[in-house]
Amino acid sequence: MATKIRCSQCRYTRQDINASQYEVKHCGKCENRDSCEKRKTDIICEKQALKWKAIECGNPVSEYYRGLLNVTSGGDKQTRVTWGGCPLGERRSG
């Protein structure tokens, strides 16, 4: 049986920009956040304040692929990755 790598230590974890939450304010370069040209292309303005960072699994062979790793089964947002992991993960270097 393969060693299970915790999601918090896996190199495949990444930010889900669309699921992350940002402050309602906008950077001032656009009329408003909803019509922001950068937002339409999933690029976050450098002056947007991150309220909650959604972390997802980026391993296409994992059963957790694209799952949010810092959300509980009840839908509560967590500040840290709370999922246990899977045998298909790879430990981050460094």
C-alpha positions in Angstrom: 0.0 0.0 0.0 1.3 3.4 -1.0 2.1 6.0 1.7 -0.6 8.5 2.2 0.6 12.1 1.8 -1.4 14.7 3.7 -3.1 17.3 1.5 -1.4 20.1 3.5 2.0 18.7 2.5 1.2 17.8 -1.2 2.7 19.6 -4.1 -0.5 19.4 -6.1 -2.4 21.9 -3.8 -3.2 25.2 -5.5 -5.4 28.2 -5.0 -8.8 28.1 -6.7 -9.1 31.7 -7.8 -12.8 31.5 -8.6 -13.8 30.0 -5.3 -11.6 32.3 -3.2 -13.4 35.3 -1.6 -12.1 38.9 -1.9 -13.2 42.1 -0.3 -16.0 43.9 -2.1 -13.8 46.9 -2.7 -12.1 47.3 -6.1 -8.7 48.5 -7.0 -9.9 51.8 -8.5 -8.7 51.0 -12.0 -12.2 49.8 -13.0 -15.7 51.1 -12.6 -16.6 48.2 -10.3 -15.3 44.7 -9.5 -18.0 42.8 -11.4 -17.1 44.5 -14.7 -13.4 44.4 -14.1 -11.5 43.4 -17.2 -8.9 41.5 -15.1 -11.6 39.6 -13.3 -13.2 38.4 -16.5 -9.9 36.6 -17.3 -9.5 35.3 -13.7 -6.6 37.6 -13.0 -7.0 39.2 -9.6 -6.2 42.9 -9.3 -3.1 43.4 -7.2 -5.0 45.6 -4.8 -7.8 43.2 -4.1 -7.9 42.1 -0.5 -8.0 38.3 -0.1 -10.7 37.4 2.5 -10.5 33.6 2.2 -8.2 31.6 0.0 -9.8 28.5 -1.4 -7.3 25.6 -1.9 -8.0 22.8 -4.3 -6.4 19.5 -5.4 -4.7 19.8 -8.7 -3.7 16.2 -9.2 -5.8 14.8 -12.1 -5.4 11.2 -11.0 -6.6 11.8 -7.4 -10.1 11.1 -6.3 -10.0 14.6 -4.7 -9.1 16.4 -8.0 -10.6 19.9 -8.0 -12.0 19.3 -4.6 -11.7 22.2 -2.1 -9.3 21.0 0.6 -10.0 23.7 3.2 -13.8 23.2 3.3 -15.5 20.8 5.8 -18.1 18.2 4.7 -20.6 20.6 6.3 -19.5 23.4 4.0 -17.6 25.4 6.6 -14.6 27.4 5.3 -11.3 26.7 7.0 -8.2 28.8 7.0 -6.0 25.7 6.7 -6.1 22.6 4.5 -8.0 20.0 6.6 -8.4 17.0 4.4 -6.4 13.9 5.3 -4.8 13.1 1.9 -4.4 10.3 -0.5 -1.8 7.8 -1.7 -1.5 9.6 -5.0 -0.1 12.8 -3.5 3.6 13.9 -3.7 5.4 15.6 -0.9 6.4 19.2 -1.6 10.1 19.8 -1.9 11.8 22.4 0.2 
